[in-house]
Amino acid sequence: MTQTADSQTPAVTEQSVAEQPNVTAAVHSIAERSRAASRRMARANRAWKDRALVEIAEQLVAKRDIVLHANRLDVEEGRNNGTSKAMLDRLKLDPARIDSLAAALHSLAGLPDPVGTVMRGQTLPNGLRLRQVHVPMGVVAAIYEARPNVTVDIAGLALKSGNAVILRGGSAAAETNVALLGIIRDALDRVGLPADAVLSVDEYGREGAKVLMEARGKVDVLIPRGGRDLIQTVLNTAKVPVIETGEGNVHIYVDESADTEMAVEILLNAKTQRPSVCNTVETLLLHSGAGAGVDVLRSLAGAGVRLHVDDRVAAIVPDGIQVERATDEDWGREYMDLDLAVAMVDSMDDALDHIRRWTTGHTEAIITNDLGNADRFVAEIDSAAVIVNASTRFTDGGELGLGAEVGISTQKMHARGPMGLRELTTTKWIVQGEGQIRD
């Protein structure tokens, strides 16, 4: 089966509501096209979907210059508008990041297809044969900001899991998303899958996003990905089901038994490897008896990290290192930059209490050589990811073997942690009989 792509790919540019007299009708029309495409995607077998992913990957690389040119326009516009350094880092694409996106698509193509996987099954005494199987969600919507990599990641995951997706990528990445959307839709058409499996409402700006959030019955699930303001706006506005992806006020606790070299390496990676992302560490808790404390502080400062410390930590900071005194605002803040809040605690209880008060439920880690402390930390921390003796940067769908991720869910319903293929499916009960009727 084949379908010709629309000759005009939906633009991803902000326009005034005045120029769009009937935004509701336009977005609902997009949702109807997406629904039609989702029915075809649900019937596509794994080989077909994998061909699409590989084709998108190859076209991304082949048309790299087009994407980079569009991205340079967005980055320059962002600089002119005073966009923060952290947001510009998320917005920027370079050849290595495009190669990484293509590699993630190839990785997705190599993963098992979750659709049709049997969760459980049995034959009842009356002879009815039951199966609960994974099936696509249907129409998935995603709202995000200044993250063109998300355009590719979510499209790839949605396609592999048999869904159609409607994107709202925001004005900051407008030019880049136009280029990416065109490549994705063209690749789908090349392999005979519906180009409308990936659509965007960016043409209709914030009003279009609002209509999308309220399109109950037309959108099966909505996933916001961004900072606190965006996520709260979606949660407070949406009438469609939402999977909440939370901000990352991530903690690392260095206990008194921690190996100094290990602690230094982990903290440097968790804070400086890419500080603008949600799994970077934002608060360090040092046990008062930890021998690693001074070396960790010296290494972080030497790497350009600005330390926001409590009074007890200030007393052990090596000479020559400038620090700021931390306030409650620091303990609750997701810096997404080369800043780190540091507190000293006297026990595991103190560390757990601090984390429970300030956590966003994303990722928490412990560095320890005490198995009992590690086990207790894992048992008592109630976050989507808990890590022992490794960097928090591993809370990532690609790093955990999921190929890519839609986001990090911090809720407890259906999906929690990095959301990959399986998290974009729901289940269906299949009951097969031979004429049975109920008494």
Legacy VTK file of the C-alpha trace (Angstrom):
# vtk DataFile Version 3.0
C-alpha trace
ASCII
DATASET POLYDATA
POINTS 439 float
0.000 0.000 0.000
1.254 3.455 -0.817
0.212 6.986 -0.098
1.418 10.146 -1.745
2.604 12.793 0.686
0.869 16.123 0.667
2.630 18.442 -1.724
2.868 21.044 1.000
4.336 20.011 4.330
2.679 21.902 7.223
4.874 24.856 8.107
6.264 25.220 11.599
6.089 28.969 11.934
4.284 31.195 14.416
1.442 33.235 12.944
-0.970 35.578 14.625
-4.393 34.272 15.531
-5.831 37.069 13.398
-4.281 35.418 10.347
-5.848 32.093 11.348
-9.590 32.801 11.665
-10.555 29.248 12.587
-7.685 27.684 14.479
-9.936 25.143 16.173
-11.195 23.770 12.876
-7.661 23.673 11.450
-6.181 21.789 14.424
-9.122 19.396 14.536
-8.580 18.703 10.842
-4.941 17.895 11.563
-6.050 15.562 14.344
-8.445 13.779 11.976
-5.653 13.298 9.438
-3.473 11.979 12.238
-6.201 9.533 13.303
-6.502 8.198 9.776
-2.732 7.758 9.593
-2.678 6.035 12.991
-5.004 3.315 11.709
-2.590 2.535 8.908
0.409 2.653 11.229
-1.299 0.158 13.553
-1.383 -2.345 10.683
2.226 -1.820 9.598
4.544 -4.705 10.424
7.937 -4.339 12.032
9.925 -4.590 8.796
7.935 -1.776 7.248
8.318 0.513 10.240
12.023 -0.247 10.485
12.510 0.664 6.811
10.951 4.021 7.581
13.290 4.636 10.514
16.352 3.753 8.457
15.160 5.971 5.600
14.660 8.919 7.974
18.146 8.357 9.401
19.724 8.262 5.964
17.876 11.361 4.810
18.916 13.253 7.956
22.542 12.615 7.129
22.110 13.270 3.407
20.327 16.567 4.075
22.472 17.580 7.015
23.400 20.924 5.459
19.744 21.902 5.079
19.074 21.135 8.739
22.199 22.921 9.955
21.410 26.017 7.910
17.903 26.171 9.363
19.266 25.599 12.841
21.794 28.417 12.518
18.905 30.781 11.761
17.086 29.657 14.917
20.193 29.937 17.095
21.000 33.401 15.796
17.422 34.501 16.411
17.659 33.081 19.914
20.845 35.008 20.659
19.265 38.212 19.398
16.278 37.605 21.674
18.431 37.025 24.760
17.785 33.295 25.022
19.682 31.726 27.915
22.898 29.794 27.365
21.267 26.581 28.552
18.353 26.962 26.134
20.688 27.773 23.254
22.602 24.569 24.004
19.378 22.586 23.744
18.437 24.393 20.560
21.735 23.954 18.754
22.413 21.105 16.352
25.825 20.279 14.921
27.071 17.440 12.704
27.793 15.222 15.699
24.292 15.709 17.133
22.695 14.942 13.778
24.809 11.796 13.521
23.642 10.902 17.021
19.998 11.354 16.008
20.535 9.131 12.984
22.284 6.527 15.133
19.354 6.561 17.565
16.970 5.847 14.688
19.113 2.922 13.555
19.123 1.685 17.142
15.338 1.936 17.291
15.088 -0.096 14.107
17.092 -2.830 15.800
14.835 -3.046 18.851
11.950 -5.517 19.150
8.529 -4.236 18.162
6.355 -3.951 21.286
3.113 -4.144 19.299
1.510 -7.554 19.634
3.635 -8.605 22.592
1.561 -10.768 24.931
1.585 -9.543 28.523
-0.379 -12.461 29.898
-2.848 -15.064 28.777
-4.766 -18.125 29.856
-7.530 -20.514 28.902
-10.539 -20.354 31.200
-12.405 -23.462 32.420
-15.169 -22.650 29.918
-12.674 -22.799 27.056
-12.325 -19.068 26.395
-8.785 -18.192 25.371
-7.569 -14.850 26.738
-4.612 -12.678 25.755
-3.638 -9.190 26.889
-1.432 -7.677 24.198
0.378 -4.404 23.618
-1.226 -2.165 20.984
-0.428 1.394 19.809
-1.847 4.358 21.704
-3.164 5.835 18.444
-2.668 9.609 18.219
0.156 10.876 20.403
0.735 14.606 20.831
3.926 16.203 22.115
4.502 19.781 23.250
8.091 20.881 23.776
10.328 23.915 23.413
13.637 24.701 21.727
14.562 21.021 21.385
14.749 20.009 17.722
16.268 16.648 18.689
12.920 15.839 20.313
11.238 16.203 16.920
13.256 13.267 15.631
13.220 11.207 18.832
9.464 11.385 19.350
8.674 10.837 15.679
10.904 7.753 15.619
9.456 6.265 18.798
5.888 6.972 17.722
6.399 5.350 14.326
8.133 2.249 15.683
5.343 1.738 18.229
2.696 2.033 15.507
1.363 5.476 16.405
0.808 8.760 14.638
2.166 11.902 16.302
1.232 15.581 16.329
4.065 17.909 17.277
4.164 21.370 18.815
7.828 22.327 18.846
7.543 26.058 19.501
8.796 29.179 17.762
12.382 28.991 19.054
13.162 26.028 16.782
10.760 26.988 13.997
13.151 26.830 11.037
14.852 23.649 12.237
11.558 21.868 12.793
10.333 22.832 9.318
13.418 21.175 7.849
13.166 18.083 10.060
9.460 17.626 9.490
9.919 17.812 5.748
12.652 15.153 5.854
10.586 12.824 8.061
7.414 13.121 5.992
9.285 12.659 2.722
10.981 9.526 4.093
7.639 8.066 5.163
6.243 8.631 1.693
9.305 7.014 0.130
8.656 3.727 1.972
4.883 3.770 1.462
3.772 4.763 4.939
1.441 7.733 5.510
3.252 11.057 5.679
0.455 12.228 7.975
1.800 9.909 10.658
3.931 12.937 11.615
2.177 16.315 11.659
2.645 19.657 13.394
0.385 22.414 14.736
3.196 24.964 15.015
1.683 26.920 12.157
-1.093 27.924 14.553
1.081 29.144 17.426
0.011 29.147 21.045
-3.666 29.114 20.144
-3.077 25.947 18.153
-1.298 24.379 21.105
-4.245 25.243 23.351
-6.715 23.664 20.941
-4.522 20.558 20.776
-4.447 20.300 24.571
-8.234 20.484 24.686
-8.901 18.045 21.815
-10.354 15.304 23.988
-11.406 12.342 21.891
-9.121 13.396 19.048
-5.798 12.982 20.875
-5.174 9.819 22.895
-2.261 11.024 25.005
-0.250 14.239 25.340
3.345 14.402 26.503
4.858 17.757 27.517
8.634 18.040 27.584
10.311 21.137 28.919
10.719 23.306 31.966
8.408 23.784 34.913
6.379 26.584 33.303
5.599 24.599 30.155
4.693 21.446 32.046
2.462 23.271 34.515
0.717 25.107 31.675
-0.052 21.808 29.977
-1.243 20.154 33.194
-3.516 23.090 34.018
-4.917 23.450 30.495
-5.151 19.979 28.994
-8.408 18.083 28.716
-6.723 15.149 27.013
-4.799 12.521 29.030
-1.303 13.752 29.936
1.823 11.841 30.914
3.744 14.235 33.116
7.454 14.598 32.504
9.053 16.454 35.371
11.928 18.779 35.931
15.110 17.316 37.329
16.233 18.591 40.719
18.722 15.729 40.863
20.726 14.842 44.016
23.939 12.898 44.600
24.744 11.789 48.144
28.422 11.074 48.893
28.491 8.952 52.047
31.391 8.530 54.467
32.613 5.324 52.780
32.741 6.759 49.250
35.911 6.285 47.218
37.433 9.697 46.496
38.485 9.032 42.906
35.093 7.559 42.058
33.254 10.469 43.665
35.303 13.043 41.761
34.793 11.338 38.409
31.064 10.828 38.895
30.393 14.381 40.097
32.380 15.939 37.258
30.486 13.882 34.699
27.092 14.407 36.302
27.546 18.191 36.482
29.731 19.210 33.551
29.216 16.663 30.757
26.102 18.508 29.579
24.723 20.798 32.297
21.655 21.982 30.366
19.762 18.675 30.515
17.342 17.319 33.099
19.545 14.479 34.393
22.474 16.663 35.401
23.103 16.813 39.171
21.829 19.981 40.841
22.473 19.254 44.543
25.408 17.491 46.202
25.010 16.132 49.720
28.317 15.460 51.500
28.474 13.284 54.593
30.436 15.132 57.292
32.768 12.143 57.592
33.356 11.704 53.865
37.026 11.924 53.009
36.118 12.730 49.414
34.532 16.090 50.208
37.445 18.495 49.756
38.710 16.806 46.586
35.238 16.817 45.076
34.782 20.537 45.780
38.235 21.390 44.416
37.647 19.405 41.223
34.223 20.894 40.585
35.474 24.448 41.105
38.425 23.730 38.836
35.978 22.675 36.125
34.200 26.015 36.341
31.276 24.947 38.521
29.844 27.738 40.698
29.241 26.337 44.179
26.283 27.419 46.320
27.087 26.030 49.753
25.731 25.910 53.291
27.767 27.176 56.262
29.321 23.806 57.075
30.501 23.211 53.524
31.867 26.763 53.376
34.130 25.871 56.294
35.903 23.092 54.329
36.151 24.788 50.932
39.828 24.977 49.930
41.478 28.396 49.907
41.143 30.352 46.705
37.744 28.923 45.715
34.915 31.436 45.538
31.528 30.215 46.722
28.062 31.633 47.317
25.948 30.893 50.383
22.984 28.706 49.513
19.385 29.620 50.263
16.183 27.577 50.140
15.817 28.715 46.541
19.044 26.888 45.702
17.898 23.599 47.234
14.784 23.612 45.082
16.310 24.887 41.868
16.993 23.159 38.579
19.977 25.254 37.460
20.565 23.577 34.092
23.909 25.371 34.079
27.338 25.120 35.729
25.914 25.778 39.202
25.654 23.282 42.056
24.071 23.487 45.503
26.128 21.704 48.200
25.023 20.762 51.719
26.682 18.798 54.516
24.746 16.075 56.357
25.658 13.881 59.326
23.813 10.696 58.416
21.850 8.754 55.842
18.690 9.922 57.632
19.674 13.560 57.084
20.403 12.911 53.407
17.084 11.130 52.896
15.183 13.905 54.677
16.800 16.569 52.468
16.026 14.651 49.291
12.432 13.950 50.303
11.880 17.639 50.930
13.330 18.942 47.701
13.150 16.123 45.143
11.178 16.380 41.916
11.115 12.588 41.685
13.448 12.399 38.687
16.810 10.830 39.640
18.779 10.451 42.866
22.187 8.793 43.317
24.451 7.566 46.096
28.214 7.080 45.999
29.197 4.512 48.585
31.288 1.451 49.392
28.762 0.296 51.988
26.336 -2.307 50.600
23.880 -1.707 53.427
23.774 2.024 52.700
23.282 1.353 48.999
20.401 -1.051 49.667
18.714 1.354 52.072
19.056 4.282 49.661
17.512 2.266 46.824
14.654 1.063 49.044
13.745 4.428 50.543
14.192 6.873 47.680
10.917 7.307 45.794
12.077 8.625 42.421
11.770 7.437 38.841
15.453 6.430 38.802
17.797 5.560 41.672
21.490 5.121 40.909
24.314 3.566 42.904
27.924 4.494 42.087
27.322 5.905 38.617
26.574 9.234 36.961
23.022 10.552 36.906
23.549 11.237 33.196
22.572 7.612 32.564
18.896 8.399 33.191
18.329 8.576 29.468
16.384 6.354 27.116
19.248 5.936 24.689
21.748 5.115 27.431
19.403 2.558 28.980
18.921 0.653 25.740
15.549 2.123 24.762
16.896 3.589 21.516
15.611 7.057 22.428
13.042 8.544 24.755
9.956 10.722 24.641
10.840 12.123 28.047
11.405 11.165 31.677
8.090 10.483 33.378
8.010 11.410 37.064
4.472 10.201 37.625
3.444 6.725 38.771
0.641 5.949 36.336
1.380 3.718 33.310
4.904 5.006 32.657
7.727 6.046 34.981
11.289 7.026 34.138
12.626 7.129 30.553
9.722 6.566 28.178
10.593 4.371 25.232
8.646 2.160 22.847
6.645 0.133 25.357
5.506 3.306 27.144
3.867 4.498 23.897
1.621 1.454 23.820
-1.469 0.497 25.751
-3.070 -2.940 26.021
-6.025 -4.749 24.532
-7.781 -7.874 25.770
-8.424 -10.458 23.044
-11.026 -13.098 23.898
-11.459 -16.069 21.561
-14.239 -18.537 21.961
-16.233 -21.275 20.240
-19.768 -20.158 20.892
-19.599 -19.783 24.673
-22.337 -17.747 26.376
-22.476 -16.465 29.898
-24.780 -18.195 32.393
LINES 1 440
439 0 1 2 3 4 5 6 7 8 9 10 11 12 13 14 15 16 17 18 19 20 21 22 23 24 25 26 27 28 29 30 31 32 33 34 35 36 37 38 39 40 41 42 43 44 45 46 47 48 49 50 51 52 53 54 55 56 57 58 59 60 61 62 63 64 65 66 67 68 69 70 71 72 73 74 75 76 77 78 79 80 81 82 83 84 85 86 87 88 89 90 91 92 93 94 95 96 97 98 99 100 101 102 103 104 105 106 107 108 109 110 111 112 113 114 115 116 117 118 119 120 121 122 123 124 125 126 127 128 129 130 131 132 133 134 135 136 137 138 139 140 141 142 143 144 145 146 147 148 149 150 151 152 153 154 155 156 157 158 159 160 161 162 163 164 165 166 167 168 169 170 171 172 173 174 175 176 177 178 179 180 181 182 183 184 185 186 187 188 189 190 191 192 193 194 195 196 197 198 199 200 201 202 203 204 205 206 207 208 209 210 211 212 213 214 215 216 217 218 219 220 221 222 223 224 225 226 227 228 229 230 231 232 233 234 235 236 237 238 239 240 241 242 243 244 245 246 247 248 249 250 251 252 253 254 255 256 257 258 259 260 261 262 263 264 265 266 267 268 269 270 271 272 273 274 275 276 277 278 279 280 281 282 283 284 285 286 287 288 289 290 291 292 293 294 295 296 297 298 299 300 301 302 303 304 305 306 307 308 309 310 311 312 313 314 315 316 317 318 319 320 321 322 323 324 325 326 327 328 329 330 331 332 333 334 335 336 337 338 339 340 341 342 343 344 345 346 347 348 349 350 351 352 353 354 355 356 357 358 359 360 361 362 363 364 365 366 367 368 369 370 371 372 373 374 375 376 377 378 379 380 381 382 383 384 385 386 387 388 389 390 391 392 393 394 395 396 397 398 399 400 401 402 403 404 405 406 407 408 409 410 411 412 413 414 415 416 417 418 419 420 421 422 423 424 425 426 427 428 429 430 431 432 433 434 435 436 437 438
